[in-house]
Each structure stands twice: as C-alpha cells, then as structure tokens.
Amino acid sequence: MLLLSRQIRNNYNKAQKKVMSMTQKISPTPHTFATAKRASHIVALALTVILLGGCVDSNMTDLKEFVASAYKDKKPEIEPLPEIPPYKGFEYSAAEEEDPFNTDNIITDRPDNVAAGDSPDANRRKEELERYPLDALKLVGTLTQAQKPYVIVQTNEGTAHRAAVGNYMGMNDGRIKQILPLEQKVVLAELVLDPAGRWVTREVEITIDE
C-alpha cells in the first residue's frame, strides 16, 4: 500500500511538470499561466486516476487467480456418517400364556360360601406384637425354657418381646407355626384374602438375626 501511494505521487508530479513545460513554450501572461496551472492539475489528476485504475485492475486479476487456484487441488474433509445398528423388532413369546387382560378373569361378586373357620376370629383378643407390621419387627435371637423354644422379637420402637409357637405377630393374623433355632428362622401362618375374596392361609418365613 505504501509503495502504491509513492507511485501515484510520482506519476502525479511527472504529469504536472510535463504540462507546465508545455505551457512555457506559449507566450506567458498572467491569465494563461493560471489557466495552464489549472490544466496541469486536471491532466495530472486524470493520468493518476488512469494509472490507479490499472493498478487496481492488476491487483484484482491477481486476487481472482489466487482464489481460483489456491484450493483447486484440495478437497473438503467430511466426517463419515455414524454407523446405525440394524433395528431388531420385539418378538412376543408369551402367546401361549394366559391373557392377563381377559375379561373372564374379572371377579364381579365375592362368593358367599366362605367357610367360617377360615376367616379371622373377630372375638380373639389381639396380642402386643399384632400392633406392628412384619417389616417393623426384627427377630434378634432364640432361647429354650423347659424344652420349649422361644423367639426374641424387637420392635422398631426398641422394645423386646418373647414369643412362642401359637403366639401372633404382624397385622395379618400371623400365628407362629414353627420356631427353628438351627435353621435360624420362624414360620408364620397368615390369613389373607385372595382375588376371589376368600380367606386363605399364607406361610411366611422370617430369618432370625443373632
């Protein structure tokens, strides 16, 4: 850019000197001298514009050639597409099983022929450990007195109770059926309602943590 400005200034000065030397050959008068001076400025300016246009046009040509050839042999790098695994459909393999949504499985009425002996005894006095659900009780040990096994039950409130076979615990009329010290477990027999509304016996095993 600095070299171009110097070249324009030199061309302007040369053009002005040439016009002034031509006017000196004419008989000088104040009017002709002023006119020649103005003409020298105009001619010098015109020559400068022409030369500048030539330089700009030359620079634009070089720029176009550079843009056309700079990336001629270069190809853009495109990342390959990610590999998509093939779709695997779900295979239903329970066609032979019972349909859980079959309307025949809906029970609209409870049967009236429920045996009286199968239902909980509403007149039985509830025992202390029946105030707690089974997950609030912890069996912490066993002991034997007069050849009769007992289990030590701790509540979530921190109180400890002794229970034997025949006692109740839990909130489902769970009666202690067996105390097995060697196997470290207690077997309960609970009374619960099945989907048909019948009272059935369910055995529950609880591990003793000593």
C-alpha positions as semicolon CSV with decimal commas, in nm:
position;residue;x (nm);y (nm);z (nm)
1;M;0,000;0,000;0,000
2;L;0,286;0,241;0,083
3;L;0,462;0,158;-0,247
4;L;0,139;0,224;-0,439
5;S;0,095;0,568;-0,274
6;R;0,451;0,667;-0,366
7;Q;0,396;0,556;-0,726
8;I;0,075;0,761;-0,752
9;R;0,250;1,070;-0,609
10;N;0,544;1,035;-0,851
11;N;0,313;0,995;-1,152
12;Y;0,113;1,300;-1,044
13;N;0,427;1,514;-1,014
14;K;0,565;1,398;-1,352
15;A;0,237;1,473;-1,527
16;Q;0,217;1,820;-1,371
17;K;0,575;1,906;-1,471
18;K;0,514;1,794;-1,829
19;V;0,205;2,010;-1,862
20;M;0,388;2,312;-1,714
21;S;0,682;2,271;-1,953
22;M;0,440;2,268;-2,247
23;T;0,276;2,591;-2,131
24;Q;0,612;2,766;-2,100
25;K;0,655;2,747;-2,480
26;I;0,348;2,970;-2,513
27;S;0,392;3,345;-2,452
28;P;0,328;3,372;-2,079
29;T;0,064;3,604;-1,947
30;P;-0,092;3,601;-1,602
31;H;-0,416;3,464;-1,743
32;T;-0,250;3,191;-1,948
33;F;-0,023;3,099;-1,659
34;A;-0,318;3,048;-1,420
35;T;-0,510;2,856;-1,685
36;A;-0,208;2,636;-1,756
37;K;-0,162;2,568;-1,387
38;R;-0,522;2,460;-1,351
39;A;-0,494;2,247;-1,662
40;S;-0,178;2,086;-1,528
41;H;-0,361;1,985;-1,213
42;I;-0,653;1,840;-1,410
43;V;-0,431;1,648;-1,651
44;A;-0,211;1,517;-1,372
45;L;-0,517;1,406;-1,178
46;A;-0,660;1,231;-1,484
47;L;-0,336;1,047;-1,551
48;T;-0,316;0,946;-1,184
49;V;-0,670;0,803;-1,192
50;I;-0,590;0,606;-1,508
51;L;-0,272;0,466;-1,358
52;L;-0,451;0,385;-1,031
53;G;-0,726;0,204;-1,219
54;G;-0,461;-0,001;-1,396
55;C;-0,300;-0,095;-1,064
56;V;-0,633;-0,188;-0,905
57;D;-0,733;-0,392;-1,207
58;S;-0,396;-0,571;-1,194
59;N;-0,437;-0,642;-0,823
60;M;-0,795;-0,773;-0,875
61;T;-0,672;-1,001;-1,151
62;D;-0,404;-1,145;-0,922
63;L;-0,662;-1,190;-0,646
64;K;-0,903;-1,374;-0,877
65;E;-0,623;-1,603;-0,998
66;F;-0,523;-1,677;-0,637
67;V;-0,880;-1,763;-0,535
68;A;-0,926;-1,984;-0,840
69;S;-0,605;-2,180;-0,788
70;A;-0,548;-2,177;-0,410
71;Y;-0,792;-2,459;-0,328
72;K;-0,805;-2,620;-0,669
73;D;-0,640;-2,947;-0,562
74;K;-0,781;-2,957;-0,207
75;K;-1,099;-3,145;-0,123
76;P;-1,302;-3,073;0,191
77;E;-1,282;-3,338;0,461
78;I;-1,627;-3,470;0,553
79;E;-1,670;-3,695;0,854
80;P;-1,833;-4,029;0,772
81;L;-2,187;-4,088;0,890
82;P;-2,220;-4,279;1,220
83;E;-2,291;-4,647;1,188
84;I;-2,656;-4,721;1,269
85;P;-2,718;-5,072;1,404
86;P;-2,994;-5,265;1,234
87;Y;-3,334;-5,249;1,401
88;K;-3,434;-5,562;1,589
89;G;-3,805;-5,598;1,646
90;F;-3,955;-5,733;1,967
91;E;-4,058;-6,097;1,950
92;Y;-4,359;-6,173;2,166
93;S;-4,307;-6,520;2,312
94;A;-4,594;-6,542;2,560
95;A;-4,872;-6,615;2,316
96;E;-4,945;-6,949;2,481
97;E;-4,968;-6,797;2,831
98;E;-5,289;-6,684;2,995
99;D;-5,403;-6,340;2,883
100;P;-5,392;-6,110;3,186
101;F;-5,640;-5,875;3,015
102;N;-5,902;-6,142;2,952
103;T;-6,240;-6,028;3,084
104;D;-6,305;-6,379;3,216
105;N;-6,051;-6,305;3,492
106;I;-6,262;-6,019;3,629
107;I;-6,444;-6,114;3,951
108;T;-6,760;-5,913;3,993
109;D;-6,903;-6,075;4,307
110;R;-6,748;-6,238;4,606
111;P;-6,873;-6,588;4,683
112;D;-7,095;-6,630;4,985
113;N;-6,985;-6,983;5,064
114;V;-6,675;-6,888;5,268
115;A;-6,610;-7,133;5,549
116;A;-6,642;-6,977;5,893
117;G;-6,330;-7,149;6,020
118;D;-6,113;-6,993;5,751
119;S;-6,184;-6,633;5,847
120;P;-6,003;-6,449;6,128
121;D;-6,160;-6,467;6,471
122;A;-6,304;-6,123;6,533
123;N;-6,359;-6,204;6,903
124;R;-5,998;-6,301;6,968
125;R;-5,804;-6,058;7,182
126;K;-5,517;-5,904;6,985
127;E;-5,166;-5,960;7,117
128;E;-4,898;-5,693;7,160
129;L;-4,694;-5,786;6,851
130;E;-5,003;-5,757;6,628
131;R;-4,979;-5,380;6,658
132;Y;-4,679;-5,379;6,421
133;P;-4,639;-5,481;6,057
134;L;-4,381;-5,752;5,994
135;D;-4,130;-5,507;5,843
136;A;-4,131;-5,321;6,178
137;L;-4,033;-5,636;6,370
138;K;-3,689;-5,790;6,395
139;L;-3,609;-6,136;6,528
140;V;-3,290;-6,097;6,731
141;G;-3,248;-6,439;6,894
142;T;-3,394;-6,757;7,037
143;L;-3,396;-6,927;7,375
144;T;-3,526;-7,253;7,518
145;Q;-3,701;-7,293;7,852
146;A;-3,836;-7,630;7,973
147;Q;-3,760;-7,769;7,628
148;K;-3,985;-7,507;7,470
149;P;-3,832;-7,273;7,209
150;Y;-3,895;-6,901;7,218
151;V;-3,802;-6,622;6,981
152;I;-3,695;-6,272;7,092
153;V;-3,868;-6,005;6,883
154;Q;-3,759;-5,641;6,879
155;T;-3,994;-5,368;6,754
156;N;-3,897;-5,055;6,566
157;E;-3,959;-4,867;6,891
158;G;-3,676;-5,059;7,061
159;T;-3,889;-5,277;7,289
160;A;-3,821;-5,652;7,309
161;H;-4,082;-5,928;7,342
162;R;-4,072;-6,304;7,386
163;A;-4,297;-6,517;7,164
164;A;-4,361;-6,890;7,133
165;V;-4,541;-7,121;6,893
166;G;-4,909;-7,022;6,888
167;N;-4,849;-6,653;6,954
168;Y;-4,946;-6,393;6,695
169;M;-4,738;-6,121;6,530
170;G;-4,790;-5,889;6,236
171;M;-5,113;-5,735;6,111
172;N;-5,244;-6,030;5,905
173;D;-5,338;-6,266;6,190
174;G;-4,995;-6,423;6,163
175;R;-4,970;-6,713;6,407
176;I;-4,627;-6,856;6,486
177;K;-4,632;-7,207;6,343
178;Q;-4,268;-7,311;6,393
179;I;-3,953;-7,181;6,561
180;L;-3,643;-7,339;6,409
181;P;-3,329;-7,231;6,601
182;L;-3,092;-7,447;6,397
183;E;-3,221;-7,305;6,070
184;Q;-3,239;-6,955;6,219
185;K;-3,595;-6,886;6,106
186;V;-3,955;-6,863;6,219
187;V;-4,255;-6,980;6,016
188;L;-4,583;-6,784;6,037
189;A;-4,928;-6,878;5,907
190;E;-5,117;-6,566;5,798
191;L;-5,479;-6,527;5,686
192;V;-5,519;-6,309;5,376
193;L;-5,787;-6,251;5,114
194;D;-5,729;-6,394;4,766
195;P;-5,854;-6,218;4,448
196;A;-6,184;-6,405;4,474
197;G;-6,246;-6,271;4,824
198;R;-6,175;-6,597;5,004
199;W;-5,965;-6,623;5,318
200;V;-5,658;-6,835;5,253
201;T;-5,358;-6,934;5,463
202;R;-5,019;-6,798;5,358
203;E;-4,693;-6,912;5,512
204;V;-4,425;-6,653;5,578
205;E;-4,066;-6,729;5,680
206;I;-3,871;-6,473;5,881
207;T;-3,496;-6,500;5,933
208;I;-3,353;-6,470;6,285
209;D;-3,069;-6,215;6,315
210;E;-2,848;-6,311;6,608
